[in-house]
Amino acid sequence: MKDRLEILFRLFEEAMEHVRHLEEQRSQFASVLVAVAGGVVAFGLSDGKTRQDFYPGLLLVGIGVFGILLSWKQNEKINYHRQIAFRHRKLIAMDPDVAADDLEGMRDAEGKTNDRRYFRISVLPVGLFWSLLYAMILGFGVVITMNSPRI
């Protein structure tokens, strides 16, 4: 029975490693896309011109749309691997030795404490914040594009 528990624990760790990898990847993509958007703003829009250009604004719109779609896809993959990890964690918690320690009960109590402490933001998914970052880039690009003369 201990071999089964060890296998389940390894499967849980593998799924959580996928989650950590995807979250790190999402952060790296955000860094690159925000840096590119900052470069577009710095070099494409503010070099002493009296009017904004259409194409840098259009590029910002593209970065924003791509970022939102990428964020949603990463969130989908993260949730998939997190669900797998949670299934394995539930199977681990069903082991009699683990159930005797009531680790799941302690985890649930800590989760409730966290939810009470941060009740306004604990209900919001993390992926929403990443999407809002890209939505701001998209909105800025739309404003620039709409206020610039068409070529």
C-alpha positions in Angstrom: 0.0 0.0 0.0 2.9 2.4 0.6 4.0 1.9 -3.0 0.6 3.1 -4.1 0.9 6.2 -1.9 4.3 7.0 -3.2 3.2 6.7 -6.8 0.2 9.0 -6.1 2.5 11.5 -4.4 4.9 11.5 -7.3 2.0 12.0 -9.7 0.8 14.9 -7.6 4.2 16.4 -7.6 4.5 16.0 -11.3 1.2 17.8 -11.9 2.1 20.6 -9.6 5.5 20.9 -11.3 3.6 21.4 -14.6 1.5 24.1 -12.9 4.6 25.9 -11.6 6.3 25.7 -15.0 3.2 27.1 -16.8 2.9 29.9 -14.3 6.6 30.8 -14.8 6.1 30.6 -18.5 3.1 33.0 -18.3 5.2 35.4 -16.3 8.1 35.3 -18.8 5.7 35.9 -21.7 4.2 38.8 -19.9 7.7 40.3 -19.3 8.6 40.0 -23.0 5.3 41.4 -24.2 5.2 44.3 -21.8 8.8 45.1 -22.7 7.9 45.1 -26.4 4.9 47.2 -25.7 7.1 49.6 -23.7 9.5 49.8 -26.6 6.7 50.5 -29.1 5.6 53.4 -26.8 9.1 54.7 -26.2 10.5 54.5 -29.8 7.4 54.5 -31.9 5.2 57.1 -30.3 7.3 59.6 -28.4 10.2 60.8 -30.6 9.1 64.4 -30.8 6.2 63.8 -33.2 3.3 66.1 -33.0 0.8 63.3 -33.8 0.7 59.6 -33.0 1.2 57.1 -35.7 -1.3 54.5 -36.8 1.0 51.5 -37.0 2.6 51.6 -33.5 -1.0 51.8 -32.1 -2.0 48.9 -34.3 1.0 46.9 -33.0 -0.1 47.6 -29.5 -3.6 46.3 -30.3 -2.0 43.1 -31.7 0.2 42.7 -28.6 -2.8 43.2 -26.4 -5.0 40.7 -28.3 -2.2 38.1 -28.5 -1.5 38.5 -24.8 -5.1 38.1 -23.8 -5.4 34.9 -25.9 -2.1 33.6 -24.6 -3.1 34.3 -21.0 -6.4 32.4 -21.4 -4.7 29.5 -23.0 -2.1 29.3 -20.2 -4.8 29.6 -17.6 -6.7 26.7 -19.3 -3.5 24.5 -19.1 -2.8 25.5 -15.6 -6.3 24.7 -14.4 -6.1 21.3 -16.2 -2.9 20.3 -14.4 -4.2 21.7 -11.1 -7.3 19.6 -11.3 -5.2 16.5 -11.9 -3.0 17.4 -8.9 -6.1 17.9 -6.8 -7.5 14.5 -7.8 -4.2 12.8 -6.7 -4.2 14.8 -3.5 -7.7 13.5 -2.7 -6.6 9.9 -3.3 -3.6 10.5 -1.0 -5.9 11.9 1.7 -7.9 8.7 1.5 -5.0 6.7 2.8 -5.7 5.7 6.4 -2.4 7.0 7.8 -2.8 10.3 6.1 -6.5 10.6 7.0 -5.6 10.1 10.6 -3.5 13.3 10.6 -6.4 15.2 9.1 -4.2 17.2 6.7 -7.1 18.0 4.4 -9.1 19.4 7.3 -6.2 21.6 8.3 -5.8 22.7 4.6 -9.5 23.5 4.4 -9.4 25.5 7.7 -6.4 27.6 6.4 -8.2 28.2 3.1 -11.2 29.5 5.0 -9.0 31.8 7.1 -7.4 33.1 3.9 -10.8 33.7 2.3 -12.0 35.6 5.3 -8.9 37.7 5.5 -8.8 38.6 1.8 -12.5 38.2 1.0 -12.6 40.9 -1.7 -9.9 39.5 -3.9 -9.7 35.8 -3.0 -12.7 35.1 -5.3 -10.9 36.6 -8.3 -8.9 34.2 -10.5 -5.2 35.0 -11.0 -5.6 34.7 -14.8 -7.9 37.7 -14.6 -5.1 39.9 -13.5 -2.8 38.8 -16.3 -5.6 39.4 -18.8 -6.2 42.9 -17.4 -2.5 43.7 -18.0 -2.9 42.8 -21.7 -6.3 44.6 -21.8 -4.6 47.8 -20.7 -2.1 47.4 -23.6 -5.0 46.7 -26.0 -7.0 49.7 -24.8 -4.0 52.0 -25.1 -3.4 50.7 -28.6 -7.0 51.3 -29.5 -6.8 54.9 -28.2 -3.6 55.5 -30.2 -5.0 53.9 -33.3 -8.3 55.8 -33.2 -6.6 59.2 -32.6 -4.1 58.9 -35.3 -4.5 59.8 -39.0 -4.9 56.9 -41.3 -2.4 56.4 -44.0 
